[in-house]
Amino acid sequence: MITKKQYSNRSLFIAGCMGMLIFGIVMAVLGSVLPSVIEKYGIDMVDAGTLFLVLNLGMLIGSVIFGPLVDRYGYKGLLVMCAALVFASIEGIALAPGVNILRISLFFVGFAGGAINGGTNALVSDISDGQRGARLSLLGVFFGIGALGVPLLLGSLLDRFAYESLIGFVGALILIPLLFFIFLKFPAPKHAQGFPVSEGLKLTREAPLLLFGLILFIQSGMEMTVSGWSATYMNEYLAISARQAVLFLSFYWTGMIFTRIAITSLLQKAERRKVVLVSLLVSVAGTTIILMSNSVVMVVAGLLLTGIGFAAIFPLVFSYVGDLYPRLSGTAFSVILAIALLGGMTYPSVVGILAENLDLRSAFMVAPVSLVISAVIFMVLSKRIASLK
């Protein structure tokens, strides 16, 4: 058994950042190649929406199983196996001869990515007692770097290389964190003697945990919708090329990255609750600008503002959950991530159906409306938590 003195918190945080980098790539890969995929396989908007459903179904299953696994067996095996699976699945996306192989690859990249996302957030939460909000926000920066890197790479090079070659290169980069995970020492499992099943099941009836899950249901749906459909939206309404649309999408990820860097300092001065509320309102403003504008400049500004608004939500909600449920942090994160991924599965598919039957702009109206609902839920929940202290 590895004792506390036998592993390095700094190295573990680096491992968490590498894992979150992988998850950023997983989240961005489909949205970045979607215009090219639609053209290559000749699929319509509804079929394109089902690709997000498949990706998120995999993420949902990975998110459900990771928590009990890391609480019982520790983090190393999960991160090593899932990083290897992400590598293989991204290569599958690049080499898929038909849409069925593409769907299978998307499922497995989602499964492994969902487990890595939950595992790295739980790991960093475990080693960051007293500074969870700041460190989870900094961890989220690397999600943004991974998610930004894919559209930047494709947007810069898609006119010179096939998207299949570029995605294959991205997949090969996953080998770097995979090797780091293999040689790194991790903490011993929290419950090596056996997972406390009854205690874990009780978490599924915890009202604060379920309400935080509902907030992340909306947030995950919004992030998948904006990152997944925005390039197609710009291609359709602004009459710009797929390459330009993917490049402009990088402003969304840029806003998220730099805001998460700023949050690590902001939380030393501002109340966590206020940061979340302001972030949700900024998100409403950003998605409304995207929806109402016909100008490339304004839509890009809306994407930037939306990324800024989205930046704080996941890491700060995770920090609330880590504070409330430290003994079974992995399982608690599994519960809220499973709920979140249901949102990630539902929203993009609904947008695809609405876009096919109405139009994509009308379908995008779900974004600002849903974010307002999320803000109301958080105001009620955060007041309740504050009153219990």
Buried (B, 14 or more C-beta within 10 A) or exposed (E): EEEEEEBEEEBBBBBBBBBBBBBBBBBBBBBBBBBBBBEBBEBEBEBBBBBBBBBBBBBBBBBBBBBBBBBBBBBBEBBBBBBBBBBBBBBBBBBBEEBEEBBBBBBBBBBBBBBBBBBBBBBBBBBBEEBBBBBBBBBBBBBBBBBBBBBBBBBBBBEEBEBBEBBBBBBEBBEEBBEBBEEBEBBEBBBEEEBBEEEBEEBEEBEBBBBBBBBBBBBBBBBBBBBBBBBBBBBBBBEBBBBBBBBBBBBBBBBBBBBBBBBBEBBEEEEBBEBBBBBBBBBBBBBBBBBEBEEBEBBBBBBBBBBBBBBBBBBBBBBBBBBBBBEBBBBBBBBBBBBBBBBBBBBBBBBBBBBBEEEBBEBBBBBBEBBBBBBEBBBEBBEEBEEEE
